[in-house]
Amino acid sequence: MSDALPPSLYPNQFKKGGKLTDDVPPVYAFPAIFTIGSKCTSAPLVDSAQLKGHLALLHAFVGLRQRVDDFDGYVKQAIPLMPDDLERRWAWFVGLAVERFSSWCFNLEFYDIYEEPIEDILPPLDVLMVWHAYMLNPRRYAEDCDRLPSLAHLKVVGKVFAQSLPKLSRILISEPSDTRLRNWDLRTQRLFDPLDDAIRQVDKTIYCPTCRHLLQAPLMTTDGQGYLQQCFGVFCPQPSCKYQPIITRGVLGARKFAEDLVRNDGTISTYLAGTLRTPFSELNIDLAKLVKDSFFEMTRFARPNNSTEEQWIVSILKRARYRMDDVKQTMSRKIGKRITPRIISAYMDDRPFSVDLVGAVLRQGSFVRKIYDLLWTSPGFFESKEDEVVLQHAIARYHAFLDLTSSSPVSFFVPTLDIDLAWHTHQLMTHRYNEDCRTYVGRFVDHDDKVEENLLSSSFDVTCKAWQNRFGIRYAHCGCPLSGETIGQKLSRLISSYTRDSSYLVPLDRSDLLAATHPSDHSAVFAVHKQKSGERAQAARRRQFEKGRRREEQLIKEGTSDPRVAERTQAHGQAFLVPVPIYFVYGPTTVGCVTGTGSFVDELSGMGGGATCAVGAGGCGAGGAECVSRAGDSGW
C-alpha cells in the first residue's frame, strides 16, 4: 500500500446558515475505503452481509426471550420453582444458559475446529446468546482465551464463527442437523432444547472452599438460597470440616482468587485475571508479574513455612476471612484503586470466566430490544439495495467513530445505536477486531458494558462536540434534546451545503435510521458511593429534558421546527434517565430499581450485587443501549 494518503473522507466542510431544514443530501456516496487516524483501510472493517447475519442473531434472541416469557402451566408444573415474574424468570433462564455454555466451551475438541462446518458445531441458541455477550467484552474475552487453557478451542471456534456471520440468517431458521445435535450431546451430555434441559438441570456441583468436599447445590429453593438466586448459601455437611460459615458465591470467588494467586505452573495461567492485557500489549507479562509479586510482599498472602499449595490457599482464605472485600481493601492500598476493580470483578463467583456472564447477557437485552423495535432485525428488512443503504450508513459512521477514537487517547466516546451495532459486529470477529484496533487506532479499544451513569451522560456530550468539531456535522439526528445549547439550536442545526465525499455521514430521511442515532446506553450503572450527586444529576437532566420538550412544542407552533423531529423524540425518552426494573437475583435482599444487571458500582470494586435504586438502560422505547470506548485506558 502506498504511504500517500488519499484526501480525508471526513472533511469539515459543513456551513452554518441557510433555511431551517431536516432534509438530507440527494446523493449517498458509500466509500470503498476509510481513513482512521493516519491510515487507510483497504476495505470496510465490517460489511452489510456481516451486519445482516448479526441482526438475524439478535432477532433469534428476541424470539427466545418471548418463548421464555410464554412458558405455560405445563412448564410451571414441570419446573415448580421457575419464577413467575418475567424479569426474574429471564434471569433464571440466563443463569441456566451460562451453565450450559460452560459445559459446551470447556468440552470442545480439536475435531470440532478443523473437521466440522459451522452448521454442525454451533451450540443451541441460549448458549450462543451467552457466547455473544462474552465476546462483547473483548478485552476480558481475549485475555481469558489466552490465560485459560480450557478456552483454547473456543478461541479457534470463534474464528470459524466470525467467518460464518453472513450465513447466520440461513442457519438460524433451519432445523439443527443430526450432526449438530449429536455433537452437542457428545460434548455436554445435556438436552439440546434449553426448556427440556431446564427440567433436568436442578443442581450444580461445587466444592467446599476449605475441605474440598463435593456438594450438590440446588439451583433454586423455596427460601431463595439456590445457586441462581439472590441469597445463595449452603453449608458443608462434613463433620470434620473446619469451615463453619455459609458458603456463598463470594466465598467461592475468594477461593478462585486464592488458587490463582498461588498457581505457578510456568504458563500465563500463573497470572491474575485482569492483569495481562492492556490497550498497548496483548500479553504484558512484566506488568502481570509485578502485580502478583506485590501481593506476596504482604504478610497475609505470604506462604506459611513448610506448607503445601492447598494449605497456602486455605491460609490466604482464612486471613482474608473468606471475603473479597477484605482482599479489595488490602489490594487498593498496595496497588492502587485503578487496577483493583479490574481484578476484583473477575473473582465474584467460582466460574472460571472473568466476566459475570449472566449480567453481560442481561445488559445486552436492552440493546437487542431497541434494534428489534427499529424493525432492523425483521427477516428481509434490508433485502433491497435501497434499504441496505441504512446499513452502509451505520458502517460509515462506525469507521468515523474509530477515527474519532484514534484522535483522542484520553477521552471516553459513546456510540449511537447504529454505530454500536456495527461495533458489536466487529467485536464478534474477535481476532480481526484485535488486529484492526492496533493497526488503525493504535491500541486495543475495549467495549465497556458497565459504566457509571453520570460519566456516560457527560461522555455523550463530549462525543457530540468532538464529532461536530472533527466532521462538521451533528452526531445524533434522532431528535433528542441534548445538554449544552437550547433545544431549538440542537434540533435545528443548520446544514446548507454538502459535498459528495462527506454526504455518507448524514443520515437519509428515514425514521428508523434517524432514531438509530440515539445514544446507546445499555451499559449505564449507578454509583452508590456517589448516590446524592448522581440523583442531583439525574434530576437536572430530567428538568432539562422536559424543558426541551416544551420548547420544541412551542417551536412547532411557531413553524420554526419540523414536526417530524418531535415525532421521533416521542418514540423514546431522554438517554441515561429511565430506571430499569430488577433483573438479577444476585445481591442483598433490598429490591427496587437497579441497573440492567442488578449490579451497582461501589468505590473500589466497580460492581456489586444489588441496589435500591439505579438508573440504567434508558433511551429509546424499550430501554436503552450503550457502550463506551475506553480510549483513555492507557495502562489498565
C-alpha positions in Angstrom: 0.0 0.0 0.0 1.3 3.5 -0.9 2.3 5.7 2.0 0.5 8.6 0.4 -2.9 9.1 1.9 -6.0 10.0 -0.2 -8.0 13.1 0.7 -9.8 12.9 4.0 -13.0 11.0 3.9 -14.4 13.1 6.8 -13.9 16.7 5.6 -15.1 19.5 7.8 -16.9 21.4 5.1 -20.4 21.9 6.5 -21.6 25.5 6.9 -24.0 27.2 9.3 -26.7 29.4 8.0 -29.5 28.9 5.5 -33.0 27.7 5.8 -34.1 25.5 8.7 -34.5 22.0 7.4 -34.2 18.4 8.3 -33.6 17.4 4.7 -30.6 15.3 3.6 -28.4 15.5 0.6 -29.7 13.8 -2.6 -26.6 11.7 -3.1 -25.3 9.0 -0.8 -21.7 8.1 -1.6 -20.5 5.0 0.3 -16.7 4.9 0.3 -14.7 1.8 -0.6 -12.0 2.7 1.9 -12.0 4.8 5.1 -9.4 6.9 6.9 -8.9 6.0 10.5 -6.3 8.2 12.2 -3.2 8.3 9.9 -4.0 5.2 8.0 -6.5 4.0 5.3 -8.3 0.7 5.3 -8.1 -1.5 2.3 -11.8 -2.3 2.6 -14.5 -1.6 5.2 -13.8 -3.4 8.5 -17.3 -4.7 8.6 -19.8 -5.2 5.7 -23.5 -5.3 5.2 -23.6 -9.1 5.0 -22.0 -9.4 8.4 -24.4 -6.9 9.9 -27.3 -8.8 8.4 -26.1 -12.0 10.0 -25.7 -10.3 13.3 -29.2 -8.8 13.1 -30.6 -12.3 12.4 -28.9 -13.5 15.6 -30.5 -10.6 17.6 -33.9 -11.4 16.1 -33.5 -15.0 17.3 -32.6 -13.8 20.8 -35.8 -11.8 20.9 -37.7 -14.9 19.9 -36.0 -16.9 22.6 -36.9 -14.3 25.2 -40.6 -14.4 24.0 -40.6 -18.1 24.3 -39.4 -17.9 27.9 -42.0 -15.3 28.7 -44.7 -17.5 27.2 -43.8 -20.6 29.3 -47.2 -22.1 30.2 -48.7 -24.1 33.0 -47.2 -27.3 31.8 -43.7 -25.8 32.2 -44.6 -24.4 35.6 -45.8 -27.9 36.7 -42.5 -29.4 35.4 -40.4 -26.7 37.0 -42.3 -25.5 40.1 -39.6 -23.2 41.3 -39.4 -21.2 38.0 -40.1 -17.5 38.8 -43.5 -16.1 37.8 -42.1 -12.6 37.4 -41.0 -12.3 33.8 -37.8 -10.4 34.6 -36.7 -12.8 37.3 -37.7 -15.7 35.1 -35.4 -14.4 32.3 -32.6 -14.0 34.8 -33.1 -17.6 35.9 -33.1 -18.8 32.3 -29.9 -16.9 31.5 -28.3 -18.4 34.6 -29.1 -21.9 33.2 -27.7 -20.8 29.8 -24.4 -19.8 31.4 -24.1 -23.3 33.0 -24.8 -24.9 29.6 -22.3 -22.6 27.9 -19.7 -23.7 30.4 -20.4 -27.4 29.7 -20.0 -26.7 25.9 -17.0 -24.5 25.7 -14.9 -26.5 28.1 -15.5 -29.7 26.2 -14.8 -28.6 22.7 -12.2 -30.7 20.9 -9.7 -30.4 18.1 -12.0 -32.3 15.8 -14.8 -29.6 16.2 -12.5 -26.9 15.0 -10.9 -28.4 11.9 -13.3 -31.0 10.7 -16.9 -29.8 11.2 -18.6 -27.0 9.3 -20.1 -24.2 11.5 -23.6 -25.5 10.9 -22.7 -28.7 12.8 -20.8 -27.2 15.7 -22.9 -24.2 16.7 -24.4 -24.7 20.2 -28.1 -24.1 20.9 -29.4 -20.5 20.7 -29.4 -19.9 24.5 -25.7 -20.9 24.6 -24.9 -18.8 21.6 -26.5 -15.9 23.3 -24.1 -16.2 26.3 -21.1 -16.6 23.9 -22.3 -13.5 22.1 -22.4 -11.4 25.3 -19.0 -12.8 26.3 -17.4 -11.6 23.0 -18.8 -8.2 23.5 -16.5 -7.8 26.5 -13.5 -8.0 24.1 -10.6 -7.3 26.4 -11.8 -9.8 29.0 -12.7 -12.4 26.4 -9.3 -12.2 24.7 -7.4 -12.4 27.9 -9.5 -15.3 29.2 -8.9 -17.2 25.9 -5.2 -16.7 26.3 -5.0 -17.3 30.1 -7.3 -20.3 30.5 -6.1 -23.4 28.6 -9.7 -24.7 28.7 -10.8 -21.9 26.4 -8.1 -22.5 23.7 -10.5 -24.4 21.5 -13.3 -21.8 22.0 -10.8 -19.1 20.7 -10.3 -21.0 17.4 -14.0 -21.9 17.0 -14.6 -18.1 17.4 -12.6 -17.6 14.2 -14.8 -20.0 12.3 -17.9 -18.3 13.7 -16.7 -14.9 12.6 -16.1 -16.2 9.0 -19.7 -17.6 9.0 -21.5 -14.4 10.2 -23.2 -13.9 6.7 -24.5 -17.5 6.9 -26.4 -17.0 10.2 -29.6 -15.7 8.5 -29.9 -19.1 6.9 -28.6 -21.3 9.7 -30.9 -19.8 12.4 -34.1 -20.5 10.5 -33.1 -24.1 9.7 -33.7 -27.1 11.9 -30.5 -28.3 13.6 -28.8 -31.1 11.7 -28.4 -34.5 13.2 -24.6 -33.9 13.3 -25.2 -30.7 15.3 -27.5 -32.5 17.8 -25.0 -35.3 18.1 -22.0 -33.1 18.7 -23.9 -31.2 21.4 -24.8 -34.4 23.2 -21.3 -35.8 23.0 -19.7 -32.6 24.4 -22.2 -31.8 27.1 -24.5 -34.8 27.9 -27.3 -32.2 28.0 -30.5 -32.0 26.0 -30.3 -29.6 23.1 -33.5 -27.8 23.8 -33.0 -25.4 26.8 -36.5 -25.9 28.1 -36.2 -29.7 28.1 -32.8 -29.4 29.7 -34.1 -27.0 32.4 -36.5 -29.6 33.7 -33.5 -31.9 34.4 -31.0 -29.2 35.4 -31.7 -28.8 39.1 -28.4 -28.5 40.9 -24.7 -27.5 40.4 -21.6 -29.2 41.6 -19.4 -27.0 43.9 -16.6 -27.8 46.3 -16.2 -26.7 49.9 -13.6 -23.9 49.9 -11.8 -25.5 52.9 -12.1 -29.3 52.9 -12.9 -29.7 49.1 -15.8 -31.9 49.8 -18.1 -32.1 46.8 -21.5 -30.6 47.2 -24.6 -30.6 45.0 -26.0 -27.1 45.4 -29.6 -26.7 44.3 -30.1 -24.1 41.6 -33.5 -22.9 43.1 -35.0 -23.3 46.5 -38.2 -22.1 48.1 -36.3 -19.9 50.5 -34.3 -18.2 47.8 -30.9 -19.8 48.7 -30.3 -21.7 45.4 -27.2 -21.1 43.3 -29.1 -18.9 40.8 -31.0 -17.0 43.5 -30.3 -13.8 45.3 -29.4 -15.2 48.7 -27.4 -18.3 47.7 -25.9 -20.2 50.6 -25.1 -23.7 51.6 -23.2 -25.4 54.4 -20.5 -28.0 54.1 -22.0 -31.3 55.6 -18.7 -32.8 56.5 -18.4 -33.1 60.3 -14.6 -32.8 60.1 -14.7 -29.6 58.0 -13.2 -26.6 59.9 -15.2 -24.1 57.8 -18.4 -23.3 59.6 -19.8 -20.1 57.9 -22.2 -20.4 55.0 -20.7 -20.9 51.5 -21.8 -18.1 49.2 -20.8 -17.1 45.7 -18.5 -14.5 47.2 -16.7 -17.2 49.3 -16.3 -19.4 46.1 -14.9 -16.4 44.3 -12.4 -15.8 47.1 -11.3 -19.5 46.7 -10.8 -19.0 43.0 -8.7 -15.9 43.7 -6.5 -17.7 46.2 -6.0 -20.6 43.8 -4.9 -18.2 41.0 -2.6 -16.3 43.4 -0.9 -19.5 44.5 -0.6 -21.0 41.0 2.9 -21.1 39.5 2.9 -23.5 36.6 5.2 -21.6 34.3 2.4 -20.6 31.9 0.4 -17.4 31.6 -2.3 -19.1 33.7 0.0 -18.2 36.6 -1.1 -14.6 36.5 -4.3 -13.0 37.9 -7.3 -12.2 35.7 -7.4 -8.6 34.5 -3.6 -8.1 34.7 -2.3 -9.4 31.4 -3.9 -7.4 28.6 -3.5 -3.7 28.2 -4.5 -1.4 25.3 -0.9 -1.4 24.0 0.0 -5.0 24.8 -1.7 -8.3 24.3 0.3 -10.1 27.0 2.2 -7.7 29.3 3.9 -10.4 31.4 6.2 -8.0 33.2 3.3 -5.9 34.4 1.2 -9.0 35.4 4.2 -10.4 37.3 4.7 -7.1 39.1 1.1 -7.1 40.3 1.3 -10.7 41.5 4.6 -10.2 43.3 3.2 -7.2 45.1 0.7 -9.5 46.8 3.5 -11.7 48.1 5.1 -8.7 49.8 2.1 -8.5 52.0 2.1 -10.8 55.1 -1.4 -12.0 54.7 -0.6 -13.6 51.3 2.8 -15.0 52.2 3.3 -18.7 52.1 3.4 -20.4 55.6 6.6 -22.3 56.3 6.6 -26.0 55.1 3.1 -25.7 53.7 1.6 -27.4 50.7 -0.2 -25.4 48.0 -3.5 -26.4 49.4 -2.5 -25.3 52.9 -1.3 -22.0 51.4 -4.7 -21.4 49.7 -6.6 -22.1 52.9 -4.3 -19.8 54.8 -5.0 -17.0 52.3 -8.7 -17.6 52.7 -8.6 -17.5 56.4 -6.5 -14.4 56.6 -8.9 -12.7 54.2 -11.9 -14.0 56.2 -13.1 -15.7 53.0 -14.2 -12.3 51.7 -13.0 -10.5 48.6 -14.0 -7.3 50.4 -11.0 -7.7 52.7 -8.8 -8.6 49.7 -10.1 -5.5 47.9 -9.2 -3.1 50.7 -5.7 -4.5 51.1 -5.2 -4.5 47.3 -6.3 -0.9 46.9 -3.7 0.3 49.4 -0.9 -1.8 47.8 -1.5 -1.5 44.1 -4.0 1.4 43.7 -7.7 1.9 43.0 -7.4 1.9 39.3 -6.4 -1.7 38.7 -8.1 -3.1 41.8 -11.7 -3.1 40.3 -10.5 -4.9 37.2 -9.0 -7.8 39.3 -11.8 -8.0 41.9 -14.6 -8.1 39.4 -13.1 -11.3 37.9 -13.5 -13.1 41.2 -17.1 -12.7 42.2 -18.0 -16.4 41.9 -16.5 -19.8 41.2 -17.0 -19.7 37.4 -13.7 -19.5 35.6 -14.7 -16.6 33.4 -13.5 -13.1 34.4 -16.9 -11.7 33.2 -20.2 -12.0 35.0 -21.9 -13.6 32.0 -25.4 -13.5 33.4 -25.1 -9.8 33.9 -23.5 -9.4 30.5 -26.4 -11.1 28.8 -29.0 -9.0 30.7 -27.2 -5.7 29.9 -27.3 -6.6 26.2 -31.0 -7.2 26.4 -31.9 -3.5 26.2 -29.7 -3.0 23.1 -31.3 -6.1 21.4 -34.8 -4.8 22.2 -34.0 -1.4 20.7 -32.7 -2.7 17.5 -35.7 -5.0 17.3 -38.0 -2.1 17.9 -36.4 -0.3 14.9 -37.6 -3.3 12.9 -34.0 -3.8 11.8 -34.0 -7.5 12.8 -37.0 -8.3 10.8 -36.3 -11.0 8.2 -35.8 -9.4 4.8 -35.8 -5.9 6.1 -32.6 -4.9 4.3 -33.1 -7.1 1.2 -33.3 -4.2 -1.3 -30.3 -2.2 -2.3 -32.2 0.9 -1.3 -32.7 -0.3 2.2 -29.2 -1.6 2.5 -28.0 2.0 2.4 -29.1 2.2 6.0 -26.5 -0.4 7.0 -23.9 1.2 4.8 -24.5 4.5 6.7 -24.1 2.7 10.0 -20.8 1.2 8.8 -19.6 4.6 7.6 -20.4 6.2 10.9 -18.6 3.4 12.8 -15.4 4.0 10.8 -15.7 7.7 11.7 -16.2 6.7 15.3 -13.0 4.8 15.2 -11.3 7.7 13.6 -12.6 10.0 16.4 -11.3 7.5 19.0 -7.9 7.4 17.4 -7.7 11.2 17.6 -8.1 11.4 21.4 -6.4 8.8 23.5 -7.7 10.3 26.8 -11.5 10.5 26.0 -14.5 8.3 26.6 -16.6 8.3 23.4 -20.2 7.0 23.5 -21.7 5.4 20.3 -25.2 5.8 19.0 -27.3 2.7 18.3 -26.3 2.4 14.6 -22.6 2.7 15.4 -23.0 0.3 18.3 -24.5 -2.3 16.0 -21.5 -2.1 13.7 -19.1 -2.0 16.6 -20.7 -5.1 18.2 -20.5 -6.9 14.8 -16.8 -6.1 14.5 -16.2 -7.5 18.0 -17.8 -10.8 17.1 -14.8 -11.2 14.7 -12.5 -11.4 17.8 -9.2 -12.0 16.1 -9.7 -9.4 13.4 -11.0 -6.8 15.9 -7.8 -7.1 17.9 -5.7 -6.7 14.8 -7.8 -3.8 13.3 -7.7 -1.8 16.5 -4.0 -2.0 16.8 -3.4 -1.3 13.1 -5.8 1.6 12.7 -6.5 3.1 16.1 -3.0 2.3 17.5 -4.3 0.5 20.6 -6.9 -2.0 21.7 -10.3 -0.3 22.1 -12.2 -2.0 24.9 -16.0 -2.1 24.9 -17.0 -1.4 28.5 -20.6 -2.5 29.1 -20.7 -1.3 32.7 -20.1 2.5 33.1 -21.3 4.8 35.8 -24.3 6.6 34.6 -23.3 10.2 35.0 -20.0 9.6 33.3 -21.9 8.0 30.5 -24.1 11.1 30.1 -21.3 13.6 30.2 -19.2 11.5 27.9 -22.0 11.5 25.3 -22.0 15.3 25.4 -18.2 15.2 24.9 -18.7 12.8 21.9 -21.3 15.1 20.3 -18.9 18.1 20.5 -15.9 16.2 19.3 -17.8 14.7 16.4 -19.1 18.2 15.4 -15.6 19.6 15.6 -13.9 16.8 13.6 -16.5 16.2 10.9 -18.6 19.4 10.9 -21.9 17.7 11.4 -24.0 16.9 14.4 -23.6 13.4 15.9 -27.2 12.5 16.9 -30.1 13.0 14.5 -32.8 11.2 16.5 -34.4 14.4 17.8 -33.5 14.1 21.4 -32.8 17.3 23.3 -29.1 17.3 24.4 -27.4 19.4 27.0 -25.4 22.5 26.3 -27.4 24.5 23.8 -31.1 25.4 23.5 -33.3 22.7 22.2 -34.1 24.8 19.1 -30.4 25.1 18.3 -29.9 21.4 18.9 -32.8 20.2 16.8 -32.3 22.8 14.0 -28.6 22.6 13.3 -28.2 24.3 10.0 -26.5 22.4 7.2 -26.9 24.3 4.0 -24.3 22.6 1.8 -23.0 19.1 1.4 -20.2 17.5 -0.6 -20.3 14.1 -2.3 -17.4 12.9 -0.3 -18.9 13.7 3.1 -22.6 13.0 2.4 -22.5 9.4 3.7 -22.1 10.7 7.3 -25.5 12.4 7.0 -28.5 10.0 7.5 -31.1 9.5 4.9 -34.6 10.8 5.7 -35.8 7.6 7.2 -37.4 7.5 10.7 -35.6 4.2 11.6 -32.2 5.5 10.6 -32.6 8.8 12.4 -33.8 7.0 15.5 -30.8 4.8 15.3 -28.6 7.8 16.0 -30.0 8.0 19.5 -27.3 7.4 22.2 -26.7 3.7 23.0 -26.8 3.5 26.8 -27.3 -0.2 27.9 -24.1 -0.1 30.0 -25.2 2.7 32.3 -24.9 1.7 36.0 -25.5 3.7 39.2 -22.6 4.7 41.5 -23.9 4.0 45.0 -20.9 5.8 46.5 -22.0 8.9 44.7 -25.7 8.5 45.2 -26.5 12.1 46.2 -24.6 13.7 43.3 -25.9 11.1 41.0 -29.5 11.8 41.9 -28.9 15.5 41.5 -27.5 14.9 38.1 -30.5 12.8 37.1 -32.9 15.4 38.3 -31.1 18.1 36.4 -31.2 16.1 33.2 -34.9 15.3 33.7 -35.6 19.0 34.1 -33.6 19.9 31.1 -35.3 17.2 29.0 -38.8 18.4 29.9 -37.7 22.0 29.3 -36.6 20.9 25.8 -39.9 19.2 25.2 -41.8 22.3 26.0 -39.6 24.5 23.9 -39.9 22.1 21.0 -43.7 22.2 21.1 -43.5 26.0 21.1 -41.2 26.0 18.1 -43.5 23.7 16.2 -46.4 26.0 16.9 -44.3 28.9 15.5 -43.5 26.9 12.4 -39.7 27.0 13.0 -39.2 23.3 13.9 -40.0 20.2 11.9 -42.9 18.2 13.5 -41.1 15.0 12.3 -38.4 15.7 14.8 -40.9 15.8 17.6 -42.4 12.5 16.4 -39.1 10.8 16.6 -38.4 12.3 20.0 -41.7 11.0 21.3 -40.6 7.4 20.4 -38.1 7.4 23.2 -37.1 9.1 26.5 -34.0 11.0 27.4 -31.0 8.8 27.5 -29.4 8.0 30.9 -32.7 8.7 32.7 -35.0 5.7 32.6 -35.0 3.3 35.6 -34.7 -0.4 34.8 -36.6 -3.0 36.8 -34.6 -5.5 38.7 -33.5 -8.4 36.5 -30.9 -10.3 38.5 -31.3 -12.4 41.6 -27.8 -11.7 43.0 -27.1 -9.3 45.8 -28.8 -8.2 49.0 -32.4 -8.6 49.6 -33.3 -4.9 49.1 -35.2 -4.7 45.8 -36.3 -1.7 43.9 -34.8 -0.3 40.7 -31.4 -1.4 39.6 -29.1 -1.4 36.6 -29.6 -3.8 33.8 -27.5 -6.4 35.7 -28.9 -5.9 39.1 -25.5 -4.6 39.9 -24.3 -1.4 41.4 -21.0 0.4 41.3 -19.1 0.8 44.5 -15.9 2.8 45.0 -13.4 0.0 45.0 -14.7 -2.9 43.1 -16.6 -1.2 40.3 -19.6 -3.6 40.9 -21.7 -5.1 43.5 -24.7 -7.3 43.9 -27.9 -5.2 44.1 -29.2 -1.7 44.8 -32.3 0.0 46.0 -32.3 2.4 43.1 -30.3 2.9 40.0 -30.7 4.3 36.5 -29.6 2.2 33.7 -30.6 1.4 30.2 -32.6 4.5 29.4 -33.0 5.7 25.9 -35.3 4.7 23.1 -38.6 3.0 23.8 -38.0 -0.4 25.3 -35.0 0.5 27.3 -31.6 1.8 26.3 -28.3 0.6 24.9 -24.9 1.9 25.2 -21.2 1.1 25.4 -18.2 3.3 26.0 -14.9 3.4 24.1 -12.4 3.4 26.9 -10.0 5.3 24.8 -8.1 6.8 27.7 -7.2 3.5 29.3 -3.6 3.6 28.5 -2.4 1.3 31.2 -5.3 -0.6 32.9 
